[in-house]
Structure formats: structure tokens, C-alpha cells
Amino acid sequence: MIPADFSNIQLQLRKQEGKTQVYDSIRRKWIILTPEEHVRQYLLQYLMQHLQYPASLIAVEKQLILGSLTKRFDIVVYNRDHKPWLLAECKAPDVMITEATLNQLLQYHNTLQCRYWLLCNGHQLYCADAGDISNIKWLEALPAYNC
């Protein structure tokens, strides 16, 4: 498991019609603050602020076709050639990261083919280097953005 300290991250919040919303700087809109969205926004800010991942190469909640199913991935970071580089699956804090979470990410990976896989629920953070699919390495830190 990778340590991730989200304590210094400030999210932009507001109340609208009795519901708390968070501003998503990638999607450029206000989103209802569900527990999973909270984790997604903390992770996005961490990637951009602490690891200098370029906001212009990050996609959030985009549609993906898996056979006859339509799904939405949480976060994809693209390399400078606009090819998927890192795929992140976020869960609410009370949802443990399990093999089922990894299997969900792998379904998306079959279509996107990203080098890095990231799983996060705000407490647990795992990242794997799948550049060599026959020798997947679980990392001790998130990868630097140098592509």
C-alpha cells in the first residue's frame, strides 16, 4: 500500500439546494459531493498539486464501451502522445479495495491499455506498473509524470 496524505488539499465546496457540491477543475463544473466523488477529487488534486500531473492530460468520468455495456472510468491520465498512461479506479472510503475492485479496473484496462493501474478509497492506495503484463509490479510510490 502507498501512503498518500490528502490532509493539505483544499477542495472548493459550496451548498446548492441543500446539497454539498465540489468544483471539479478537470470537468469545469460543480458536482454533488458523494463519498466516492470526495475520494476522486482528493486524488485528482494530489496528482496535479503534489505530482505535477498536467490537468490538460487528465480525463474524468468518461464513457467507455465494454462489449454491449456502457461504463464510465473514474480517471485516466494520458501521456504527451495522448495515449492512456494511468487508469485510476476510486471507491468511497467505506468500500475496501479488493480483488473485485481490481477486476473492475482490469475490465476498463482491456479497452484502454494503460501502463499504470491505480486503486484508491482515500485510505488505501495501490498502484501497479503493468508495462510488462507478464511481470506486473506493485509500487511503493505513485509514478512521476515524465512522459
C-alpha positions in Angstrom: 0.0 0.0 0.0 1.2 3.5 -0.9 0.9 6.3 1.7 -1.0 9.3 0.5 -1.6 12.3 2.6 -4.6 14.3 1.4 -4.7 16.5 4.5 -3.2 19.6 2.9 -5.6 19.5 -0.1 -8.3 22.1 0.0 -11.4 21.3 -2.2 -13.6 24.1 -3.4 -17.1 23.4 -1.9 -20.5 25.1 -1.9 -24.0 24.4 -0.8 -26.7 24.3 -3.5 -30.3 23.4 -2.8 -29.3 21.8 0.4 -26.6 19.6 -1.1 -22.8 20.0 -0.9 -21.1 20.3 -4.2 -17.4 20.2 -5.1 -15.8 22.1 -8.1 -14.2 19.7 -10.5 -11.4 21.6 -12.2 -11.0 18.9 -14.9 -14.7 18.8 -15.9 -15.0 22.5 -15.1 -18.3 22.1 -13.2 -19.8 21.7 -9.8 -20.5 18.0 -8.9 -22.6 16.7 -6.0 -20.1 15.6 -3.3 -20.8 11.9 -2.8 -18.2 9.8 -0.8 -16.7 8.4 -4.0 -16.5 11.9 -5.6 -14.8 13.1 -2.4 -12.0 10.5 -2.9 -11.9 11.2 -6.7 -11.4 15.0 -6.1 -8.7 14.5 -3.4 -6.9 12.1 -5.7 -7.1 14.5 -8.7 -5.8 17.4 -6.6 -3.0 15.2 -5.2 -1.9 14.1 -8.7 -1.9 17.7 -10.0 -0.6 19.6 -7.0 1.9 17.2 -5.5 3.0 15.1 -8.5 2.6 17.8 -11.2 0.4 15.7 -13.5 -0.8 18.1 -16.2 -4.5 18.9 -15.9 -4.8 19.1 -19.7 -4.0 15.4 -20.0 -6.4 14.1 -17.4 -9.9 12.8 -18.1 -12.6 12.2 -15.5 -15.8 10.1 -15.7 -15.7 9.4 -19.5 -17.8 6.9 -21.2 -16.3 3.6 -22.2 -17.9 0.8 -24.2 -17.2 -2.7 -22.9 -18.9 -5.2 -25.3 -22.5 -4.3 -25.1 -22.2 -2.4 -21.9 -21.6 1.3 -21.4 -19.4 2.1 -18.4 -17.6 5.2 -17.1 -14.0 5.2 -15.9 -13.0 7.4 -12.9 -9.7 8.9 -14.0 -7.4 8.4 -17.0 -4.1 10.3 -17.3 -2.7 10.5 -20.8 0.9 10.7 -21.9 2.1 13.5 -24.2 1.1 11.5 -27.2 -2.5 11.4 -25.9 -2.4 7.7 -25.2 -3.8 6.3 -21.9 -0.9 6.1 -19.4 -2.6 5.7 -15.9 -6.0 4.3 -15.1 -7.5 5.1 -11.7 -10.5 3.5 -10.0 -11.9 5.3 -7.0 -14.2 3.9 -4.3 -15.9 5.5 -1.3 -13.9 5.4 1.9 -16.1 2.7 3.4 -15.5 0.4 0.3 -12.4 -1.7 0.8 -10.1 -2.2 -2.2 -10.4 -5.9 -3.1 -9.9 -8.3 -5.9 -13.4 -7.2 -7.2 -12.1 -3.6 -7.4 -9.0 -4.7 -9.3 -11.2 -6.8 -11.7 -13.4 -3.7 -12.4 -10.2 -1.8 -13.3 -9.0 -4.6 -15.5 -12.2 -4.6 -17.5 -11.5 -0.9 -18.3 -7.8 -1.7 -18.9 -8.8 -4.3 -21.6 -10.1 -1.3 -23.7 -7.7 1.4 -22.6 -4.4 -0.4 -22.2 -2.7 1.8 -19.6 0.8 1.2 -18.2 -0.2 2.1 -14.6 -3.2 1.0 -12.6 -4.2 2.9 -9.5 -6.8 1.9 -6.9 -7.9 4.3 -4.1 -10.6 4.7 -1.5 -9.0 7.6 0.4 -7.4 5.2 3.0 -5.9 2.5 0.8 -3.9 3.5 -2.3 -2.3 0.9 -4.6 -0.5 1.4 -7.9 0.9 -1.2 -10.3 3.2 -0.9 -13.2 1.7 -3.1 -15.9 4.2 -2.1 -18.6 5.2 -5.7 -18.8 1.9 -7.6 -18.4 3.8 -10.8 -17.7 5.6 -9.1 -14.7 3.2 -6.7 -13.0 5.0 -4.8 -10.2 3.1 -3.2 -7.3 4.8 0.1 -6.5 5.7 1.8 -3.2 5.0 5.3 -4.6 3.0 6.8 -7.4 4.8 7.2 -10.7 6.3 10.6 -11.6 4.8 12.1 -14.7 7.7 12.2 -17.1 6.2 11.1 -20.3 
